[in-house]
Amino acid sequence: MLISFSGVEKAREECHQQWAAVRMHSVVRDLQYAIRGLRRAPAFTIVAVLTFAVRIGTTTAVFSVVDRILFRSLLYYETSRLVSVGIVVPIEP
């Protein structure tokens, strides 16, 4: 019976392609529905887009600062000459 279907792998590949097409069609329908809903309520759309823009901008700014301060080591050429005011932290060679 598998010989008449040209093997398991070919049947699996065809099934996978069909499901991918079904999923893509579903995503396209969902996007069309969302766009129609956003067109019906322009005030909500403007508020939502501005909210996303502010949140994305804030997240980017905070990540940039945190990345620079916490995740990347600061480059100092003569670490033995660094002085800490108030808190003494031993410097490892």
C-alpha positions as CSV (number, residue, x, y, z in Angstrom):
1,M,0.0,0.0,0.0
2,L,2.9,2.4,0.7
3,I,4.3,1.7,-2.7
4,S,1.1,3.0,-4.3
5,F,1.4,6.2,-2.4
6,S,5.0,6.7,-3.5
7,G,6.4,6.2,0.0
8,V,5.9,7.7,3.4
9,E,8.2,10.6,3.0
10,K,6.4,11.9,-0.1
11,A,3.0,11.6,1.6
12,R,4.4,13.4,4.7
13,E,5.8,16.2,2.6
14,E,2.5,16.7,0.7
15,C,0.6,16.7,4.0
16,H,3.0,19.3,5.5
17,Q,2.6,21.5,2.4
18,Q,-1.2,21.4,2.6
19,W,-1.2,22.3,6.3
20,A,1.2,25.1,5.7
21,A,-1.1,26.5,3.1
22,V,-4.1,26.2,5.4
23,R,-2.2,28.0,8.2
24,M,-1.2,30.8,5.9
25,H,-4.7,31.2,4.7
26,S,-5.9,31.4,8.3
27,V,-3.3,34.1,9.1
28,V,-4.3,36.2,6.1
29,R,-8.0,36.0,7.1
30,D,-7.1,37.0,10.6
31,L,-5.1,40.0,9.4
32,Q,-8.0,41.1,7.1
33,Y,-10.4,40.9,10.0
34,A,-8.1,42.9,12.2
35,I,-7.6,45.6,9.6
36,R,-11.4,45.8,9.0
37,G,-11.9,46.3,12.8
38,L,-9.2,48.9,13.0
39,R,-10.8,50.9,10.1
40,R,-14.1,51.0,11.9
41,A,-12.6,52.6,15.0
42,P,-10.0,55.2,13.9
43,A,-9.7,56.8,17.3
44,F,-8.8,53.4,18.9
45,T,-6.4,52.7,16.1
46,I,-4.5,56.0,16.6
47,V,-4.3,55.4,20.4
48,A,-3.2,51.8,19.9
49,V,-0.5,52.7,17.4
50,L,0.8,55.6,19.5
51,T,0.8,53.3,22.6
52,F,2.8,50.7,20.7
53,A,5.2,53.4,19.4
54,V,5.9,54.8,22.8
55,R,6.3,51.4,24.4
56,I,8.7,50.2,21.7
57,G,10.7,53.5,22.0
58,T,10.9,53.2,25.8
59,T,11.9,49.6,25.7
60,T,14.6,50.3,23.2
61,A,16.0,53.2,25.2
62,V,16.0,51.3,28.5
63,F,17.6,48.3,26.8
64,S,20.3,50.5,25.3
65,V,21.2,52.0,28.7
66,V,21.1,48.7,30.5
67,D,23.1,46.9,27.8
68,R,25.8,49.6,27.9
69,I,26.0,49.8,31.7
70,L,25.4,46.2,32.9
71,F,26.2,43.8,30.1
72,R,29.2,45.4,28.4
73,S,32.3,45.9,30.4
74,L,33.7,49.4,30.4
75,L,37.1,49.8,28.8
76,Y,39.7,51.3,31.1
77,Y,43.4,51.3,30.1
78,E,45.0,51.5,33.5
79,T,42.7,49.7,35.9
80,S,45.2,49.9,38.7
81,R,44.7,53.7,38.9
82,L,40.9,53.6,39.3
83,V,39.6,55.1,42.5
84,S,36.3,54.5,44.1
85,V,34.7,57.3,46.1
86,G,32.6,56.0,49.0
87,I,32.7,52.3,48.3
88,V,35.9,50.4,48.2
89,V,35.8,47.6,45.6
90,P,38.9,45.4,45.2
91,I,40.2,45.3,41.7
92,E,41.2,41.9,40.3
93,P,44.2,41.9,38.0
